[in-house]
Amino acid sequence: MFIRLKEIDTLLGKLSFEKNSYPGFEKLIIDFLDSIYLSLNINKKNYIYSDLMTFGFWCRKQNLIKLENNYKNKYLLLGRGTILHITPSNIPMNFAYSLAFGLLSGNSNIVRLPERNFDQVKILCRIIKRVLDRKKFQILKKRICLIRYKRSDKISSMLSNEVDARMIWGGDNTISNFKKYKTQPRCIDLCFSNRYSLSVINIAKFKKLNTSEIKNLANRFYNDAYLMDQQGCSSPQALIWIGKEGENQKNFFWKSLKDLVDKNYKHDLSVASKKISSVTELAIKSKFNFKTNLSNFKIIKINIKNPSRNLEEIQCHFGSFTELSFKKVDDLKKIITKKFQTLTIYGFDNQELEKFIIKSGVNGIDRIVPIGRAFDMGHIWDAYDIINTLARVVVK
């Protein structure tokens, strides 16, 4: 079935609803994604886009085979048919991971790209097209369709009614809107809604670091926060210190971060304006008792004195951070809600935090990773096993 609507801009492929199922982790798909990695690596100009190159590195054959080993000899994985991917407007490379998961799980894919034409998106789309034009991969053309369209109930409803699964990345409002559209009875939805993430540092371990090690930690924190302007759900919006004292080391951490920002972070006046406006609005409307310093546009710290639930109401982007101090790990229970996604950590072992999560009964926190690895994309995201969910798992 082919669809032609003037309102849809088809950038690659044909808009059709493929009903065939394909095996998960097909060798052809692994080779295709590995070819994208190799093509990205050839042109050194691509290296300025860290998110683009990170995706390319993720597509390496070695990494994909490692991913396949999580499923090998356990199940027979077959695709469901056609997946509709609704990707967010503020994260350039999200569409690429979504497409890759759709292919690896044995499906055909219709991917709605961000309306904003990011350079990374243009580069990757050109590479995908060139790789698909190779004789070996031409058969995959019917499994990949990249489209753009402005917000439209008519188009979204039509697409939703035809597909076998939907991956919806976006804000809570976007997901609520898509849930209103009629779907097939066995259509599967994976919804990735607004989430909130934070970093937690153990002061007892932090105080033992020398200046070089603190700079290294600040650099990893910078990568988590500034490379996507804290727009990603896994970007830390808050930094929580667990323990006592360490003021000199804390100050040096923030100074080291400022040095990195001054050297590497490019922003325009509109970003500075948004930051100041949002913090000013918080000061007027917020029920939280906090203080902040607006003298530095690139780093704004919001110091909370009465931490409680609904901390995620303080939305921090473009280098704004909520800063809190707790005496012990168990105090995190005061703030964690089901909106919390990623905990990036320093100075804790995973067992200690796993024990806290189980004991406290909190219904938030789906990932625990070291500071610097907030954007490491895995087959499990937001507590979904993406591959297993997008595939039909045939019991042998």
C-alpha positions, 0 to 999 in steps of 0.5 A: 500500500502506497500513500501520497499526501502533499503535506508529507515531505518524503526525503528517502524511500517510499511511504508504504506499509510493509507487512512482511516480517524479517528476522532480528539481527539479520547479517544484512542489517548489521552490515548496513549499519556498520557501513554507515559507521565506516562512511561517517568515519571517512570524512573528518569534517563529521568529527565536529558533531560528537552526537553524530560520531557517537551514533556511528561508533554505536553502529560498529559491527562489534557493538551490534554483535555484542548487542545480539548476544543478549538475545542469541539462542534465547528466542526467535525474533521476528519483526511485527511489520511496519513501525512508525517513529515519531522523533523529538524536535530537539535531539538531532540524532534520536531518529537514527537510534530509533531507526536502528532499533526498528531495523535490528528487530526485523521491521520496516520503518517510517521515521518522522524527522525533526522539523528543524533541519539539523546539520547532523540529520542532513549528513546522516540522511545523505550517507544512508542514501548512498549506502542504500544505493549500493547493490548489496543493500538496495533490497533494504530500501523498502524498509526505510522511509524518512519523512517530514510533516508539520503537526497534523492530526490528519496525517498522524491519525492515518499513519497510526491506523496502518502501522504495527507498532509506534515509537513515540519520543517527545513531550507528554503532550505529544504522547497524549495526542498520539494515544488519541489516534485509532490503531490496529488491535495488536499495535504496540506503543513504546512511549518515551515521555518527559523525564528528569535526570540528575547527578549524584556525587559522594563527597567522601570519595570526591574529597580524595581527588586531586585537582587533575581528577576533579578537572576530569570529572568536571569534563565528563559532567560537561559532556553530559550536560552541555553537548545537548544543552540539557535537552535530552531526558538523560541530561542532568538537571540537578547535582546532588552532593551526598555527605559533609564538607568538601566546600573547597573541592566543590568550588574547584569543581564548579570553577573547572566546569566554568573553564570548560564552558568558557573554552568550548561552549558556544551560545547566542544571546537568545540562549542567555535570555531564555536562561535568565527568563526561566530562572526569573519566572521560577523565582516569581512562581516557585514554591521552592526556597532557593537562591541563585546568581545571574552574573554568569550566563553560562552556569546558573546554579539554583541552590535549593534549601527545602528539597521535596517531591516535584523537584522536576518542576524546576526545568534546567537547560542551557547550563542551569543546575539545581544544586542540593546537599543531602547527608546520606543516600537514603535522603534521595527518597525525598525527591525521587518520583516516577519522572526520574530517569537517569542517575549519573554517579560518582563515588558509589558502587551500583550495589549500594544504589540498587539496595537503596532503590529496592529498600526505599520503594521509589518508583523512579530511576531507570538507569544508573551510570557513571558521570560522563555516560548519560547518553550511552544508548542501550537496548534497554531504555526507560525500562523498556527492552526495545528489541524484545518489544518491537519484535515478535518473540517466538518461543522455541 
